[in-house]
Amino acid sequence: MFQGTHTALITPFRNGEIDTDAFRALIDRQVAAGVDGIVPCGTTGESPTLGRKEHLRVIELAVEYAAGRIKVIAGTGANATDEAIALTTQAAAMGVDGTLQVCPYYNKPSQEGLYQHYKAIAECSDLPVMLYSIPGRSVIAIEVDTIKRLAADCPTIIANKEAGGDPERITQIREALPDDFQLLSGDDPLTIEFMKRGAVGLVSVATNLIPDVMTSLVRAMSEGRVADAEAIQEKYEPLFQTLMSLDTNPVPIKSAVALQGHCSNELRLPLVNLSEKNEAILKKTLADFDLI
């Protein structure tokens, strides 16, 4: 279901509104590059600053523009279970292929709370569910035992996006869960290490900018061509590090796509644009890779 390369889409804005033309073109570029799926309304899509109607509209547009050519995995998680259920139910009615469920943030539930949260979401629709553990933003991680329990009790919970920066977690989950439970990297620079340990794909930020490169890397790993994947990784490592280090995601990636002329560099507060110094660094890096 979730094997391969999936793009955590930016949400283009113009004058405070969703830029539908830029969004359509972004999705078309993903399709042309061979990406397996798109993930609207994740962290990279600025989901915390989308109103409920906007959130659902972005998902609706993603389904419309993808037009069955690639999978649409809707970000419908929330730190309130009722909100996540409402978003998931409505996204299911729109025809998405799956749902990404971020670990509830700020309210810091116990592992039992996480279990009950995800169980309730899994029971609200028939959509395949990808859990999303990202302790850097949620403060807590979904512990391995909790993932194991959820996978055993909820047939639609079939994957986990791991964005904690620790390859050892992939090993631990792989050893604890059935072979058909899918693991995906949530960190572009760690994709090779994660796939060596049993991950089957990637939910990528960089694919907004270089979809062909990232699909080639993941495909090489899937086909056992590790040396080819490592050559791609080595070449693009400076770009990965620049996108990760200049500011919080999605500020650098949206800035990069804007510098290519594909969208405006419009963010929603409290996110703000790169400083002049960091934008200059980004421009140089993009120029070094012939991306602008």
ROZA-160058 format. One record per residue (C-alpha): residue number from 1; residue in one letter; chain; y, x, z. Coordinates in Angstrom, 1 decimal. Layout:
<rs>
+-----+------+-----+--------+--------+--------+
| seq | type | mol |     py |     px |     pz |
+-----+------+-----+--------+--------+--------+
| NUM |    a |   A |      Y |      X |      Z |
...
+-----+------+-----+--------+--------+--------+
</rs>
This chain:
<rs>
+-----+------+-----+--------+--------+--------+
| seq | type | mol |     py |     px |     pz |
+-----+------+-----+--------+--------+--------+
|   1 |    m |   A |    0.0 |    0.0 |    0.0 |
|   2 |    f |   A |    2.6 |    2.6 |    1.1 |
|   3 |    q |   A |    1.3 |    5.7 |   -0.6 |
|   4 |    g |   A |    3.8 |    7.8 |   -2.5 |
|   5 |    t |   A |    7.6 |    8.2 |   -2.6 |
|   6 |    h |   A |    9.9 |    5.5 |   -1.3 |
|   7 |    t |   A |   13.7 |    5.7 |   -1.3 |
|   8 |    a |   A |   15.7 |    4.7 |    1.8 |
|   9 |    l |   A |   18.5 |    3.3 |   -0.2 |
|  10 |    i |   A |   22.2 |    3.7 |    0.5 |
|  11 |    t |   A |   24.2 |    0.5 |    0.5 |
|  12 |    p |   A |   27.1 |    1.0 |   -1.9 |
|  13 |    f |   A |   30.4 |   -0.7 |   -0.8 |
|  14 |    r |   A |   33.6 |   -1.3 |   -2.7 |
|  15 |    n |   A |   36.7 |   -2.8 |   -1.0 |
|  16 |    g |   A |   34.5 |   -3.9 |    2.0 |
|  17 |    e |   A |   31.9 |   -5.7 |   -0.1 |
|  18 |    i |   A |   28.5 |   -4.8 |   -1.4 |
|  19 |    d |   A |   28.9 |   -3.0 |   -4.8 |
|  20 |    t |   A |   26.3 |   -4.9 |   -6.7 |
|  21 |    d |   A |   26.7 |   -2.9 |  -10.0 |
|  22 |    a |   A |   26.3 |    0.4 |   -8.2 |
|  23 |    f |   A |   23.3 |   -0.9 |   -6.3 |
|  24 |    r |   A |   21.6 |   -2.1 |   -9.4 |
|  25 |    a |   A |   22.2 |    1.3 |  -11.1 |
|  26 |    l |   A |   20.9 |    3.1 |   -8.1 |
|  27 |    i |   A |   17.6 |    1.1 |   -8.2 |
|  28 |    d |   A |   17.3 |    1.6 |  -12.0 |
|  29 |    r |   A |   17.5 |    5.4 |  -11.4 |
|  30 |    q |   A |   14.7 |    5.2 |   -8.8 |
|  31 |    v |   A |   12.5 |    3.3 |  -11.2 |
|  32 |    a |   A |   13.2 |    5.7 |  -14.1 |
|  33 |    a |   A |   12.3 |    8.7 |  -11.9 |
|  34 |    g |   A |    8.9 |    7.2 |  -10.9 |
|  35 |    v |   A |    9.6 |    6.3 |   -7.3 |
|  36 |    d |   A |    6.9 |    4.1 |   -5.9 |
|  37 |    g |   A |    9.1 |    1.9 |   -3.7 |
|  38 |    i |   A |   12.6 |    1.3 |   -2.3 |
|  39 |    v |   A |   13.6 |    0.6 |    1.3 |
|  40 |    p |   A |   16.8 |   -1.4 |    1.6 |
|  41 |    c |   A |   18.5 |   -1.9 |    4.9 |
|  42 |    g |   A |   17.1 |    1.1 |    6.7 |
|  43 |    t |   A |   19.1 |    3.7 |    8.6 |
|  44 |    t |   A |   20.4 |    5.2 |    5.3 |
|  45 |    g |   A |   21.5 |    1.7 |    4.2 |
|  46 |    e |   A |   23.9 |    1.4 |    7.2 |
|  47 |    s |   A |   22.0 |   -1.6 |    8.5 |
|  48 |    p |   A |   23.7 |   -1.6 |   11.9 |
|  49 |    t |   A |   27.0 |   -2.4 |   10.3 |
|  50 |    l |   A |   25.7 |   -5.1 |    7.9 |
|  51 |    g |   A |   26.3 |   -8.7 |    9.0 |
|  52 |    r |   A |   23.2 |  -11.0 |    9.0 |
|  53 |    k |   A |   24.2 |  -12.6 |    5.6 |
|  54 |    e |   A |   24.9 |   -9.2 |    4.1 |
|  55 |    h |   A |   21.7 |   -7.8 |    5.4 |
|  56 |    l |   A |   19.7 |  -10.5 |    3.7 |
|  57 |    r |   A |   21.8 |  -10.3 |    0.5 |
|  58 |    v |   A |   21.0 |   -6.6 |    0.1 |
|  59 |    i |   A |   17.3 |   -7.4 |    0.4 |
|  60 |    e |   A |   17.7 |  -10.3 |   -2.0 |
|  61 |    l |   A |   19.4 |   -8.0 |   -4.5 |
|  62 |    a |   A |   16.8 |   -5.3 |   -4.1 |
|  63 |    v |   A |   14.1 |   -7.8 |   -5.0 |
|  64 |    e |   A |   16.1 |   -9.1 |   -8.0 |
|  65 |    y |   A |   16.9 |   -5.7 |   -9.3 |
|  66 |    a |   A |   13.5 |   -4.1 |   -8.7 |
|  67 |    a |   A |   12.1 |   -7.1 |  -10.7 |
|  68 |    g |   A |    8.5 |   -6.2 |   -9.8 |
|  69 |    r |   A |    8.8 |   -2.7 |  -11.2 |
|  70 |    i |   A |    8.5 |   -1.0 |   -7.9 |
|  71 |    k |   A |    7.7 |   -2.1 |   -4.3 |
|  72 |    v |   A |   10.5 |   -3.4 |   -2.0 |
|  73 |    i |   A |    9.9 |   -2.6 |    1.6 |
|  74 |    a |   A |   12.6 |   -4.4 |    3.5 |
|  75 |    g |   A |   14.2 |   -3.0 |    6.6 |
|  76 |    t |   A |   14.1 |   -6.0 |    8.9 |
|  77 |    g |   A |   13.8 |   -4.4 |   12.3 |
|  78 |    a |   A |   16.2 |   -5.0 |   15.2 |
|  79 |    n |   A |   16.5 |   -4.3 |   18.9 |
|  80 |    a |   A |   16.2 |   -8.0 |   19.5 |
|  81 |    t |   A |   12.7 |   -9.4 |   18.7 |
|  82 |    d |   A |   14.0 |  -12.8 |   17.7 |
|  83 |    e |   A |   16.4 |  -11.2 |   15.2 |
|  84 |    a |   A |   13.7 |   -9.1 |   13.7 |
|  85 |    i |   A |   11.5 |  -12.1 |   13.4 |
|  86 |    a |   A |   14.3 |  -14.1 |   11.7 |
|  87 |    l |   A |   15.1 |  -11.3 |    9.2 |
|  88 |    t |   A |   11.4 |  -10.7 |    8.5 |
|  89 |    t |   A |   10.6 |  -14.3 |    7.9 |
|  90 |    q |   A |   13.5 |  -14.7 |    5.5 |
|  91 |    a |   A |   12.7 |  -11.4 |    3.7 |
|  92 |    a |   A |    9.1 |  -12.6 |    3.2 |
|  93 |    a |   A |   10.4 |  -15.8 |    1.5 |
|  94 |    m |   A |   12.4 |  -13.6 |   -0.9 |
|  95 |    g |   A |    9.2 |  -11.9 |   -2.1 |
|  96 |    v |   A |    9.4 |   -8.4 |   -0.6 |
|  97 |    d |   A |    6.2 |   -6.3 |   -0.6 |
|  98 |    g |   A |    6.4 |   -5.1 |    3.0 |
|  99 |    t |   A |    8.7 |   -4.6 |    6.0 |
| 100 |    l |   A |    9.9 |   -1.5 |    7.8 |
| 101 |    q |   A |   10.3 |   -2.1 |   11.6 |
| 102 |    v |   A |   12.5 |    0.4 |   13.4 |
| 103 |    c |   A |   11.7 |    1.1 |   17.1 |
| 104 |    p |   A |   14.1 |   -1.1 |   19.1 |
| 105 |    y |   A |   17.1 |    1.0 |   20.0 |
| 106 |    y |   A |   19.5 |    1.1 |   23.0 |
| 107 |    n |   A |   17.6 |   -1.4 |   25.2 |
| 108 |    k |   A |   14.8 |    1.2 |   25.8 |
| 109 |    p |   A |   11.7 |   -1.0 |   26.2 |
| 110 |    s |   A |    8.5 |    0.2 |   27.8 |
| 111 |    q |   A |    5.5 |    0.8 |   25.7 |
| 112 |    e |   A |    4.2 |   -2.7 |   26.7 |
| 113 |    g |   A |    7.5 |   -4.1 |   25.5 |
| 114 |    l |   A |    7.1 |   -2.3 |   22.2 |
| 115 |    y |   A |    3.6 |   -3.7 |   21.8 |
| 116 |    q |   A |    4.7 |   -7.3 |   22.5 |
| 117 |    h |   A |    7.8 |   -6.8 |   20.2 |
| 118 |    y |   A |    5.7 |   -5.6 |   17.2 |
| 119 |    k |   A |    2.9 |   -8.0 |   17.8 |
| 120 |    a |   A |    5.3 |  -11.0 |   17.7 |
| 121 |    i |   A |    6.8 |   -9.6 |   14.4 |
| 122 |    a |   A |    3.4 |   -9.1 |   12.9 |
| 123 |    e |   A |    2.4 |  -12.7 |   13.6 |
| 124 |    c |   A |    5.5 |  -14.2 |   12.0 |
| 125 |    s |   A |    4.5 |  -13.4 |    8.4 |
| 126 |    d |   A |    1.7 |  -12.0 |    6.3 |
| 127 |    l |   A |    3.8 |   -9.0 |    5.2 |
| 128 |    p |   A |    2.3 |   -5.5 |    5.6 |
| 129 |    v |   A |    4.3 |   -3.8 |    8.4 |
| 130 |    m |   A |    5.3 |   -0.1 |    8.5 |
| 131 |    l |   A |    6.3 |    0.9 |   12.0 |
| 132 |    y |   A |    9.3 |    3.3 |   12.3 |
| 133 |    s |   A |    9.4 |    5.8 |   15.1 |
| 134 |    i |   A |   12.7 |    7.6 |   15.2 |
| 135 |    p |   A |   13.4 |    8.8 |   18.8 |
| 136 |    g |   A |   16.5 |   10.6 |   17.8 |
| 137 |    r |   A |   18.2 |    7.2 |   17.3 |
| 138 |    s |   A |   16.1 |    4.9 |   19.4 |
| 139 |    v |   A |   15.8 |    7.2 |   22.4 |
| 140 |    i |   A |   12.1 |    6.3 |   22.8 |
| 141 |    a |   A |    9.1 |    7.0 |   20.5 |
| 142 |    i |   A |    6.2 |    4.6 |   19.7 |
| 143 |    e |   A |    3.5 |    6.4 |   21.6 |
| 144 |    v |   A |    0.2 |    7.1 |   19.8 |
| 145 |    d |   A |   -1.8 |    4.8 |   22.1 |
| 146 |    t |   A |    0.7 |    2.0 |   21.4 |
| 147 |    i |   A |    0.3 |    2.5 |   17.6 |
| 148 |    k |   A |   -3.5 |    2.6 |   18.0 |
| 149 |    r |   A |   -3.4 |   -0.7 |   20.0 |
| 150 |    l |   A |   -1.1 |   -2.4 |   17.5 |
| 151 |    a |   A |   -3.3 |   -1.3 |   14.5 |
| 152 |    a |   A |   -6.4 |   -2.7 |   16.3 |
| 153 |    d |   A |   -4.8 |   -6.0 |   17.3 |
| 154 |    c |   A |   -2.5 |   -6.7 |   14.3 |
| 155 |    p |   A |   -4.2 |   -6.6 |   10.9 |
| 156 |    t |   A |   -0.8 |   -6.4 |    9.0 |
| 157 |    i |   A |    0.4 |   -3.4 |   10.9 |
| 158 |    i |   A |   -1.0 |   -0.7 |    8.5 |
| 159 |    a |   A |    1.5 |    2.2 |    8.6 |
| 160 |    n |   A |    3.9 |    4.3 |   10.5 |
| 161 |    k |   A |    7.0 |    6.1 |    9.3 |
| 162 |    e |   A |    7.3 |    9.2 |   11.5 |
| 163 |    a |   A |   10.8 |   10.5 |   11.9 |
| 164 |    g |   A |   10.6 |   12.5 |   15.1 |
| 165 |    g |   A |   10.5 |   15.9 |   13.5 |
| 166 |    d |   A |    7.2 |   16.9 |   15.0 |
| 167 |    p |   A |    4.2 |   17.5 |   12.6 |
| 168 |    e |   A |    1.9 |   17.6 |   15.6 |
| 169 |    r |   A |    2.5 |   13.8 |   16.0 |
| 170 |    i |   A |    0.9 |   13.3 |   12.6 |
| 171 |    t |   A |   -2.2 |   15.2 |   13.7 |
| 172 |    q |   A |   -2.4 |   13.1 |   16.9 |
| 173 |    i |   A |   -2.0 |    9.8 |   15.1 |
| 174 |    r |   A |   -4.4 |   10.8 |   12.4 |
| 175 |    e |   A |   -7.1 |   11.7 |   14.9 |
| 176 |    a |   A |   -6.6 |    8.5 |   16.9 |
| 177 |    l |   A |   -6.4 |    5.9 |   14.2 |
| 178 |    p |   A |   -8.7 |    4.7 |   11.4 |
| 179 |    d |   A |   -8.5 |    6.6 |    8.1 |
| 180 |    d |   A |   -7.0 |    3.6 |    6.3 |
| 181 |    f |   A |   -3.9 |    3.5 |    8.6 |
| 182 |    q |   A |   -1.2 |    5.1 |    6.6 |
| 183 |    l |   A |    1.3 |    7.7 |    7.8 |
| 184 |    l |   A |    4.5 |    8.6 |    6.0 |
| 185 |    s |   A |    7.1 |   11.3 |    6.5 |
| 186 |    g |   A |   10.6 |   10.2 |    7.5 |
| 187 |    d |   A |   12.0 |   13.7 |    7.1 |
| 188 |    d |   A |   12.4 |   15.2 |    3.6 |
| 189 |    p |   A |   12.1 |   18.9 |    4.7 |
| 190 |    l |   A |    8.8 |   18.1 |    6.6 |
| 191 |    t |   A |    7.0 |   16.2 |    3.9 |
| 192 |    i |   A |    4.6 |   19.1 |    3.0 |
| 193 |    e |   A |    3.7 |   19.8 |    6.6 |
| 194 |    f |   A |    3.2 |   16.1 |    7.3 |
| 195 |    m |   A |    1.0 |   15.6 |    4.2 |
| 196 |    k |   A |   -1.1 |   18.6 |    5.0 |
| 197 |    r |   A |   -1.9 |   16.8 |    8.3 |
| 198 |    g |   A |   -2.7 |   13.5 |    6.7 |
| 199 |    a |   A |    0.5 |   11.7 |    5.7 |
| 200 |    v |   A |    0.2 |    9.8 |    2.4 |
| 201 |    g |   A |    3.8 |    9.8 |    1.4 |
| 202 |    l |   A |    7.5 |    9.9 |    2.2 |
| 203 |    v |   A |   10.4 |    7.6 |    2.9 |
| 204 |    s |   A |   13.1 |    9.8 |    1.5 |
| 205 |    v |   A |   16.9 |   10.1 |    1.9 |
| 206 |    a |   A |   17.2 |   12.8 |   -0.8 |
| 207 |    t |   A |   15.7 |   10.5 |   -3.5 |
| 208 |    n |   A |   19.1 |    8.7 |   -3.7 |
| 209 |    l |   A |   20.3 |   12.0 |   -5.2 |
| 210 |    i |   A |   17.2 |   13.7 |   -6.7 |
| 211 |    p |   A |   14.5 |   11.1 |   -7.1 |
| 212 |    d |   A |   12.7 |   13.0 |   -9.8 |
| 213 |    v |   A |   12.4 |   16.1 |   -7.6 |
| 214 |    m |   A |   11.0 |   14.3 |   -4.6 |
| 215 |    t |   A |    8.5 |   12.3 |   -6.6 |
| 216 |    s |   A |    7.3 |   15.5 |   -8.1 |
| 217 |    l |   A |    6.9 |   17.1 |   -4.7 |
| 218 |    v |   A |    4.9 |   14.2 |   -3.2 |
| 219 |    r |   A |    2.8 |   13.8 |   -6.3 |
| 220 |    a |   A |    1.9 |   17.5 |   -6.2 |
| 221 |    m |   A |    0.8 |   17.2 |   -2.6 |
| 222 |    s |   A |   -1.2 |   14.0 |   -3.4 |
| 223 |    e |   A |   -3.0 |   15.8 |   -6.2 |
| 224 |    g |   A |   -3.7 |   18.9 |   -4.1 |
| 225 |    r |   A |   -1.3 |   21.1 |   -5.9 |
| 226 |    v |   A |    0.1 |   22.6 |   -2.7 |
| 227 |    a |   A |    1.6 |   25.7 |   -4.3 |
| 228 |    d |   A |    3.6 |   23.5 |   -6.8 |
| 229 |    a |   A |    4.9 |   21.4 |   -3.9 |
| 230 |    e |   A |    5.8 |   24.5 |   -1.9 |
| 231 |    a |   A |    7.7 |   25.9 |   -4.8 |
| 232 |    i |   A |    9.8 |   22.7 |   -5.1 |
| 233 |    q |   A |   10.4 |   22.8 |   -1.3 |
| 234 |    e |   A |   11.5 |   26.4 |   -1.3 |
| 235 |    k |   A |   13.9 |   25.8 |   -4.2 |
| 236 |    y |   A |   15.6 |   22.7 |   -2.7 |
| 237 |    e |   A |   15.5 |   23.7 |    1.0 |
| 238 |    p |   A |   19.2 |   24.6 |    1.0 |
| 239 |    l |   A |   20.0 |   21.2 |   -0.3 |
| 240 |    f |   A |   17.9 |   19.5 |    2.3 |
| 241 |    q |   A |   19.5 |   21.4 |    5.1 |
| 242 |    t |   A |   23.0 |   20.7 |    3.8 |
| 243 |    l |   A |   22.3 |   17.0 |    3.6 |
| 244 |    m |   A |   20.9 |   17.0 |    7.2 |
| 245 |    s |   A |   23.4 |   19.3 |    8.9 |
| 246 |    l |   A |   26.9 |   18.3 |    7.7 |
| 247 |    d |   A |   27.0 |   15.0 |    9.5 |
| 248 |    t |   A |   24.9 |   12.1 |   10.5 |
| 249 |    n |   A |   22.8 |   10.3 |    7.9 |
| 250 |    p |   A |   23.9 |    8.5 |    5.7 |
| 251 |    v |   A |   27.3 |   10.2 |    5.5 |
| 252 |    p |   A |   26.3 |   13.3 |    3.5 |
| 253 |    i |   A |   23.9 |   11.5 |    1.1 |
| 254 |    k |   A |   26.4 |    8.8 |    0.3 |
| 255 |    s |   A |   29.1 |   11.5 |   -0.2 |
| 256 |    a |   A |   26.7 |   13.3 |   -2.6 |
| 257 |    v |   A |   25.9 |   10.2 |   -4.6 |
| 258 |    a |   A |   29.7 |    9.4 |   -4.8 |
| 259 |    l |   A |   30.5 |   12.9 |   -6.0 |
| 260 |    q |   A |   28.0 |   12.3 |   -8.8 |
| 261 |    g |   A |   30.1 |    9.3 |   -9.8 |
| 262 |    h |   A |   27.5 |    6.7 |   -9.0 |
| 263 |    c |   A |   29.3 |    4.8 |   -6.2 |
| 264 |    s |   A |   32.4 |    4.9 |   -4.1 |
| 265 |    n |   A |   32.4 |    7.0 |   -0.9 |
| 266 |    e |   A |   33.0 |    4.0 |    1.3 |
| 267 |    l |   A |   31.4 |    3.8 |    4.7 |
| 268 |    r |   A |   31.7 |    1.3 |    7.5 |
| 269 |    l |   A |   33.2 |    2.2 |   10.8 |
| 270 |    p |   A |   32.2 |    3.8 |   13.1 |
| 271 |    l |   A |   31.0 |    6.1 |   10.3 |
| 272 |    v |   A |   33.7 |    8.1 |    8.6 |
| 273 |    n |   A |   33.7 |   10.4 |    5.6 |
| 274 |    l |   A |   33.0 |   14.2 |    5.8 |
| 275 |    s |   A |   35.8 |   16.5 |    6.9 |
| 276 |    e |   A |   37.5 |   18.5 |    4.1 |
| 277 |    k |   A |   35.6 |   21.6 |    5.2 |
| 278 |    n |   A |   32.2 |   19.9 |    5.1 |
| 279 |    e |   A |   33.0 |   18.1 |    1.8 |
| 280 |    a |   A |   33.8 |   21.5 |    0.2 |
| 281 |    i |   A |   30.4 |   22.8 |    1.5 |
| 282 |    l |   A |   28.6 |   19.8 |    0.0 |
| 283 |    k |   A |   30.4 |   20.2 |   -3.3 |
| 284 |    k |   A |   29.4 |   23.8 |   -3.6 |
| 285 |    t |   A |   25.8 |   23.1 |   -2.7 |
| 286 |    l |   A |   25.6 |   20.3 |   -5.3 |
| 287 |    a |   A |   27.2 |   22.6 |   -7.9 |
| 288 |    d |   A |   24.7 |   25.3 |   -7.1 |
| 289 |    f |   A |   21.9 |   22.9 |   -8.0 |
| 290 |    d |   A |   23.8 |   21.6 |  -11.1 |
| 291 |    l |   A |   24.0 |   18.1 |   -9.6 |
| 292 |    i |   A |   27.7 |   17.7 |  -10.3 |
+-----+------+-----+--------+--------+--------+
</rs>
